[in-house]
């Protein structure tokens, strides 16, 4: 009812794509998928887990801001910065 596509590097696991049958939306399969991927990354000794691209205005991606602590890439300064979640939902 769900599947994910991952990319692995030497130190990180990146969630490239995750999809599920909308008939099971109330089961929070996206969250279950992310938690499973985090556990998998830890089990094989990876240092980082990336939820993939985040578009703040996209309501379907809002859940990504709830995983804390997390960092966002600052494209202008080309550095990772700790996110301020005080106003995120």
ROVEXGU-771267 format. One record per atom (N, C-alpha, C, O): residue number from 1; residue in three letters; atom name; x, y, z. Coordinates in steps of 0.02 Angstrom, whole numbers, padded with zeros to 5 digits. Example, Ala and Ser with C-alpha at 12.3 -4.5 7.8 and 13.67 -1.06 7.14 Angstrom:
// residues 2
SITE     n   res   atom        u        v        w
SITE     1   Ala      N    00660   -00284    00390
SITE     1   Ala     CA    00615   -00225    00390
SITE     1   Ala      C    00660   -00165    00390
SITE     1   Ala      O    00712   -00166    00423
SITE     2   Ser      N    00642   -00112    00354
SITE     2   Ser     CA    00684   -00053    00357
SITE     2   Ser      C    00645    00002    00394
SITE     2   Ser      O    00670    00057    00402
***
This chain:
// residues 89
SITE     n   res   atom        u        v        w
SITE     1   Unk      N    00041   -00061    00000
SITE     1   Unk     CA    00000    00000    00000
SITE     1   Unk      C    00043    00064    00000
SITE     1   Unk      O    00017    00119   -00007
SITE     2   Unk      N    00110    00054    00008
SITE     2   Unk     CA    00155    00111    00007
SITE     2   Unk      C    00224    00089   -00017
SITE     2   Unk      O    00241    00030   -00013
SITE     3   Unk      N    00262    00137   -00042
SITE     3   Unk     CA    00331    00121   -00061
SITE     3   Unk      C    00373    00185   -00058
SITE     3   Unk      O    00347    00240   -00063
SITE     4   Unk      N    00437    00175   -00049
SITE     4   Unk     CA    00483    00231   -00047
SITE     4   Unk      C    00544    00217   -00090
SITE     4   Unk      O    00564    00159   -00098
SITE     5   Unk      N    00573    00269   -00116
SITE     5   Unk     CA    00635    00264   -00155
SITE     5   Unk      C    00688    00304   -00116
SITE     5   Unk      O    00678    00362   -00100
SITE     6   Unk      N    00744    00271   -00101
SITE     6   Unk     CA    00797    00300   -00061
SITE     6   Unk      C    00861    00305   -00100
SITE     6   Unk      O    00873    00269   -00148
SITE     7   Unk      N    00903    00352   -00078
SITE     7   Unk     CA    00971    00357   -00105
SITE     7   Unk      C    01018    00357   -00046
SITE     7   Unk      O    01008    00393    00003
SITE     8   Unk      N    01070    00317   -00050
SITE     8   Unk     CA    01118    00312    00005
SITE     8   Unk      C    01187    00335   -00017
SITE     8   Unk      O    01211    00317   -00071
SITE     9   Unk      N    01218    00374    00027
SITE     9   Unk     CA    01288    00394    00017
SITE     9   Unk      C    01328    00363    00074
SITE     9   Unk      O    01303    00322    00111
SITE    10   Unk      N    01391    00383    00079
SITE    10   Unk     CA    01433    00355    00132
SITE    10   Unk      C    01409    00373    00202
SITE    10   Unk      O    01417    00334    00249
SITE    11   Unk      N    01378    00432    00209
SITE    11   Unk     CA    01359    00455    00276
SITE    11   Unk      C    01285    00471    00284
SITE    11   Unk      O    01263    00491    00338
SITE    12   Unk      N    01245    00463    00231
SITE    12   Unk     CA    01176    00485    00235
SITE    12   Unk      C    01128    00441    00195
SITE    12   Unk      O    01147    00407    00147
SITE    13   Unk      N    01065    00445    00216
SITE    13   Unk     CA    01010    00414    00179
SITE    13   Unk      C    00963    00470    00160
SITE    13   Unk      O    00945    00511    00202
SITE    14   Unk      N    00943    00472    00098
SITE    14   Unk     CA    00898    00525    00073
SITE    14   Unk      C    00834    00494    00047
SITE    14   Unk      O    00836    00448    00007
SITE    15   Unk      N    00778    00520    00071
SITE    15   Unk     CA    00713    00497    00047
SITE    15   Unk      C    00698    00535   -00018
SITE    15   Unk      O    00683    00595   -00017
SITE    16   Unk      N    00703    00500   -00073
SITE    16   Unk     CA    00693    00532   -00138
SITE    16   Unk      C    00619    00539   -00154
SITE    16   Unk      O    00597    00591   -00179
SITE    17   Unk      N    00580    00487   -00139
SITE    17   Unk     CA    00509    00487   -00155
SITE    17   Unk      C    00473    00437   -00111
SITE    17   Unk      O    00499    00383   -00099
SITE    18   Unk      N    00414    00455   -00088
SITE    18   Unk     CA    00373    00409   -00050
SITE    18   Unk      C    00301    00418   -00072
SITE    18   Unk      O    00277    00474   -00079
SITE    19   Unk      N    00266    00363   -00084
SITE    19   Unk     CA    00198    00366   -00108
SITE    19   Unk      C    00157    00311   -00074
SITE    19   Unk      O    00183    00259   -00055
SITE    20   Unk      N    00092    00324   -00067
SITE    20   Unk     CA    00048    00274   -00036
SITE    20   Unk      C   -00022    00279   -00067
SITE    20   Unk      O   -00040    00330   -00097
SITE    21   Unk      N   -00059    00226   -00058
SITE    21   Unk     CA   -00128    00223   -00082
SITE    21   Unk      C   -00169    00273   -00042
SITE    21   Unk      O   -00172    00267    00020
SITE    22   Unk      N   -00202    00321   -00074
SITE    22   Unk     CA   -00241    00371   -00037
SITE    22   Unk      C   -00298    00342    00005
SITE    22   Unk      O   -00323    00375    00050
SITE    23   Unk      N   -00319    00280   -00010
SITE    23   Unk     CA   -00370    00248    00031
SITE    23   Unk      C   -00347    00237    00103
SITE    23   Unk      O   -00387    00226    00148
SITE    24   Unk      N   -00280    00240    00114
SITE    24   Unk     CA   -00251    00228    00180
SITE    24   Unk      C   -00222    00292    00210
SITE    24   Unk      O   -00180    00288    00255
SITE    25   Unk      N   -00244    00349    00187
SITE    25   Unk     CA   -00217    00413    00209
SITE    25   Unk      C   -00221    00422    00286
SITE    25   Unk      O   -00175    00450    00316
SITE    26   Unk      N   -00274    00399    00316
SITE    26   Unk     CA   -00283    00408    00389
SITE    26   Unk      C   -00233    00367    00430
SITE    26   Unk      O   -00229    00377    00491
SITE    27   Unk      N   -00196    00323    00399
SITE    27   Unk     CA   -00147    00282    00435
SITE    27   Unk      C   -00080    00317    00442
SITE    27   Unk      O   -00033    00289    00471
SITE    28   Unk      N   -00074    00378    00417
SITE    28   Unk     CA   -00011    00417    00421
SITE    28   Unk      C    00048    00378    00394
SITE    28   Unk      O    00101    00375    00426
SITE    29   Unk      N    00040    00349    00336
SITE    29   Unk     CA    00094    00308    00307
SITE    29   Unk      C    00156    00349    00290
SITE    29   Unk      O    00211    00322    00291
SITE    30   Unk      N    00148    00412    00275
SITE    30   Unk     CA    00207    00455    00262
SITE    30   Unk      C    00251    00460    00324
SITE    30   Unk      O    00312    00455    00319
SITE    31   Unk      N    00219    00469    00382
SITE    31   Unk     CA    00257    00472    00444
SITE    31   Unk      C    00289    00404    00460
SITE    31   Unk      O    00347    00400    00481
SITE    32   Unk      N    00250    00351    00451
SITE    32   Unk     CA    00277    00284    00463
SITE    32   Unk      C    00337    00271    00417
SITE    32   Unk      O    00387    00242    00439
SITE    33   Unk      N    00331    00292    00354
SITE    33   Unk     CA    00387    00283    00307
SITE    33   Unk      C    00449    00321    00329
SITE    33   Unk      O    00504    00293    00328
SITE    34   Unk      N    00440    00383    00350
SITE    34   Unk     CA    00497    00424    00372
SITE    34   Unk      C    00529    00393    00434
SITE    34   Unk      O    00590    00388    00438
SITE    35   Unk      N    00489    00373    00482
SITE    35   Unk     CA    00517    00342    00543
SITE    35   Unk      C    00553    00277    00527
SITE    35   Unk      O    00605    00263    00557
SITE    36   Unk      N    00525    00238    00482
SITE    36   Unk     CA    00558    00175    00461
SITE    36   Unk      C    00625    00190    00428
SITE    36   Unk      O    00674    00155    00440
SITE    37   Unk      N    00627    00241    00386
SITE    37   Unk     CA    00689    00259    00352
SITE    37   Unk      C    00741    00285    00402
SITE    37   Unk      O    00801    00270    00395
SITE    38   Unk      N    00719    00324    00451
SITE    38   Unk     CA    00765    00348    00503
SITE    38   Unk      C    00795    00289    00541
SITE    38   Unk      O    00855    00287    00553
SITE    39   Unk      N    00753    00242    00561
SITE    39   Unk     CA    00778    00183    00596
SITE    39   Unk      C    00826    00142    00553
SITE    39   Unk      O    00876    00117    00578
SITE    40   Unk      N    00810    00137    00489
SITE    40   Unk     CA    00855    00100    00444
SITE    40   Unk      C    00922    00135    00439
SITE    40   Unk      O    00975    00102    00442
SITE    41   Unk      N    00922    00202    00431
SITE    41   Unk     CA    00984    00240    00426
SITE    41   Unk      C    01026    00229    00489
SITE    41   Unk      O    01087    00219    00485
SITE    42   Unk      N    00994    00232    00547
SITE    42   Unk     CA    01031    00221    00610
SITE    42   Unk      C    01058    00150    00614
SITE    42   Unk      O    01114    00139    00637
SITE    43   Unk      N    01019    00101    00592
SITE    43   Unk     CA    01039    00031    00598
SITE    43   Unk      C    01100    00014    00556
SITE    43   Unk      O    01136   -00033    00571
SITE    44   Unk      N    01112    00052    00503
SITE    44   Unk     CA    01171    00038    00461
SITE    44   Unk      C    01226    00089    00473
SITE    44   Unk      O    01275    00093    00436
SITE    45   Unk      N    01218    00129    00526
SITE    45   Unk     CA    01271    00174    00549
SITE    45   Unk      C    01279    00238    00510
SITE    45   Unk      O    01333    00267    00510
SITE    46   Unk      N    01226    00262    00478
SITE    46   Unk     CA    01231    00325    00441
SITE    46   Unk      C    01221    00384    00488
SITE    46   Unk      O    01182    00380    00536
SITE    47   Unk      N    01255    00438    00474
SITE    47   Unk     CA    01253    00497    00517
SITE    47   Unk      C    01193    00542    00504
SITE    47   Unk      O    01169    00576    00549
SITE    48   Unk      N    01169    00544    00441
SITE    48   Unk     CA    01117    00591    00422
SITE    48   Unk      C    01060    00557    00386
SITE    48   Unk      O    01068    00505    00354
SITE    49   Unk      N    01001    00588    00393
SITE    49   Unk     CA    00941    00568    00357
SITE    49   Unk      C    00911    00631    00327
SITE    49   Unk      O    00899    00680    00362
SITE    50   Unk      N    00897    00630    00263
SITE    50   Unk     CA    00867    00687    00228
SITE    50   Unk      C    00797    00669    00207
SITE    50   Unk      O    00785    00618    00175
SITE    51   Unk      N    00749    00712    00224
SITE    51   Unk     CA    00680    00702    00204
SITE    51   Unk      C    00668    00722    00131
SITE    51   Unk      O    00613    00714    00105
SITE    52   Unk      N    00719    00747    00099
SITE    52   Unk     CA    00711    00769    00030
SITE    52   Unk      C    00691    00842    00026
SITE    52   Unk      O    00690    00877    00076
SITE    53   Unk      N    00675    00864   -00034
SITE    53   Unk     CA    00657    00934   -00045
SITE    53   Unk      C    00595    00953   -00005
SITE    53   Unk      O    00551    00913    00006
SITE    54   Unk      N    00594    01016    00016
SITE    54   Unk     CA    00538    01043    00054
SITE    54   Unk      C    00517    01109    00023
SITE    54   Unk      O    00559    01154    00014
SITE    55   Unk      N    00454    01115    00006
SITE    55   Unk     CA    00426    01178   -00019
SITE    55   Unk      C    00376    01201    00033
SITE    55   Unk      O    00323    01172    00042
SITE    56   Unk      N    00394    01254    00068
SITE    56   Unk     CA    00355    01277    00126
SITE    56   Unk      C    00281    01289    00108
SITE    56   Unk      O    00237    01274    00149
SITE    57   Unk      N    00267    01315    00049
SITE    57   Unk     CA    00199    01330    00029
SITE    57   Unk      C    00158    01269    00011
SITE    57   Unk      O    00097    01273    00005
SITE    58   Unk      N    00190    01212    00002
SITE    58   Unk     CA    00155    01151   -00017
SITE    58   Unk      C    00127    01116    00045
SITE    58   Unk      O    00166    01092    00087
SITE    59   Unk      N    00061    01113    00051
SITE    59   Unk     CA    00030    01086    00111
SITE    59   Unk      C    00047    01012    00121
SITE    59   Unk      O    00046    00987    00178
SITE    60   Unk      N    00061    00976    00067
SITE    60   Unk     CA    00077    00905    00073
SITE    60   Unk      C    00148    00894    00099
SITE    60   Unk      O    00165    00838    00119
SITE    61   Unk      N    00188    00946    00100
SITE    61   Unk     CA    00257    00940    00126
SITE    61   Unk      C    00264    00969    00196
SITE    61   Unk      O    00318    00967    00225
SITE    62   Unk      N    00210    00997    00223
SITE    62   Unk     CA    00212    01029    00289
SITE    62   Unk      C    00238    00982    00344
SITE    62   Unk      O    00272    01004    00390
SITE    63   Unk      N    00222    00918    00338
SITE    63   Unk     CA    00243    00871    00389
SITE    63   Unk      C    00319    00870    00399
SITE    63   Unk      O    00342    00854    00454
SITE    64   Unk      N    00356    00886    00348
SITE    64   Unk     CA    00429    00883    00353
SITE    64   Unk      C    00457    00932    00405
SITE    64   Unk      O    00508    00918    00436
SITE    65   Unk      N    00423    00988    00415
SITE    65   Unk     CA    00447    01037    00463
SITE    65   Unk      C    00436    01014    00535
SITE    65   Unk      O    00462    01045    00582
SITE    66   Unk      N    00397    00962    00545
SITE    66   Unk     CA    00382    00938    00613
SITE    66   Unk      C    00436    00892    00641
SITE    66   Unk      O    00437    00879    00701
SITE    67   Unk      N    00481    00869    00599
SITE    67   Unk     CA    00535    00827    00623
SITE    67   Unk      C    00591    00872    00649
SITE    67   Unk      O    00621    00910    00610
SITE    68   Unk      N    00604    00868    00713
SITE    68   Unk     CA    00653    00913    00743
SITE    68   Unk      C    00704    00874    00784
SITE    68   Unk      O    00689    00819    00807
SITE    69   Unk      N    00762    00902    00794
SITE    69   Unk     CA    00785    00962    00760
SITE    69   Unk      C    00802    00946    00688
SITE    69   Unk      O    00816    00889    00671
SITE    70   Unk      N    00800    00996    00646
SITE    70   Unk     CA    00819    00985    00576
SITE    70   Unk      C    00853    01048    00549
SITE    70   Unk      O    00849    01103    00577
SITE    71   Unk      N    00887    01037    00494
SITE    71   Unk     CA    00923    01092    00461
SITE    71   Unk      C    00894    01104    00392
SITE    71   Unk      O    00867    01058    00361
SITE    72   Unk      N    00900    01166    00370
SITE    72   Unk     CA    00880    01184    00302
SITE    72   Unk      C    00941    01211    00266
SITE    72   Unk      O    00984    01243    00296
SITE    73   Unk      N    00944    01198    00202
SITE    73   Unk     CA    01001    01223    00162
SITE    73   Unk      C    00987    01294    00140
SITE    73   Unk      O    00935    01309    00111
SITE    74   Unk      N    01034    01339    00154
SITE    74   Unk     CA    01029    01408    00133
SITE    74   Unk      C    01065    01413    00066
SITE    74   Unk      O    01127    01412    00063
SITE    75   Unk      N    01027    01419    00012
SITE    75   Unk     CA    01056    01419   -00055
SITE    75   Unk      C    01098    01481   -00068
SITE    75   Unk      O    01146    01477   -00106
SITE    76   Unk      N    01081    01537   -00037
SITE    76   Unk     CA    01120    01598   -00048
SITE    76   Unk      C    01188    01593   -00016
SITE    76   Unk      O    01239    01611   -00046
SITE    77   Unk      N    01190    01567    00046
SITE    77   Unk     CA    01254    01562    00082
SITE    77   Unk      C    01287    01494    00072
SITE    77   Unk      O    01345    01484    00093
SITE    78   Unk      N    01251    01448    00041
SITE    78   Unk     CA    01276    01380    00028
SITE    78   Unk      C    01300    01345    00091
SITE    78   Unk      O    01354    01316    00093
SITE    79   Unk      N    01258    01349    00144
SITE    79   Unk     CA    01273    01316    00207
SITE    79   Unk      C    01209    01287    00236
SITE    79   Unk      O    01153    01308    00219
SITE    80   Unk      N    01217    01238    00280
SITE    80   Unk     CA    01160    01210    00317
SITE    80   Unk      C    01150    01251    00380
SITE    80   Unk      O    01198    01270    00414
SITE    81   Unk      N    01087    01266    00397
SITE    81   Unk     CA    01070    01305    00456
SITE    81   Unk      C    01015    01271    00495
SITE    81   Unk      O    00968    01242    00467
SITE    82   Unk      N    01021    01274    00562
SITE    82   Unk     CA    00970    01245    00605
SITE    82   Unk      C    00905    01283    00595
SITE    82   Unk      O    00905    01345    00597
SITE    83   Unk      N    00850    01247    00584
SITE    83   Unk     CA    00786    01279    00571
SITE    83   Unk      C    00755    01304    00636
SITE    83   Unk      O    00763    01274    00688
SITE    84   Unk      N    00720    01359    00631
SITE    84   Unk     CA    00682    01387    00686
SITE    84   Unk      C    00611    01363    00678
SITE    84   Unk      O    00575    01387    00634
SITE    85   Unk      N    00589    01318    00721
SITE    85   Unk     CA    00522    01289    00715
SITE    85   Unk      C    00470    01323    00758
SITE    85   Unk      O    00415    01297    00766
SITE    86   Unk      N    00485    01379    00786
SITE    86   Unk     CA    00439    01412    00832
SITE    86   Unk      C    00373    01431    00798
SITE    86   Unk      O    00321    01436    00832
SITE    87   Unk      N    00374    01442    00733
SITE    87   Unk     CA    00312    01463    00699
SITE    87   Unk      C    00287    01411    00648
SITE    87   Unk      O    00240    01425    00611
SITE    88   Unk      N    00318    01353    00647
SITE    88   Unk     CA    00298    01302    00598
SITE    88   Unk      C    00242    01259    00626
SITE    88   Unk      O    00236    01250    00686
SITE    89   Unk      N    00200    01232    00579
SITE    89   Unk     CA    00145    01190    00602
SITE    89   Unk      C    00148    01126    00570
SITE    89   Unk      O    00106    01083    00583
***
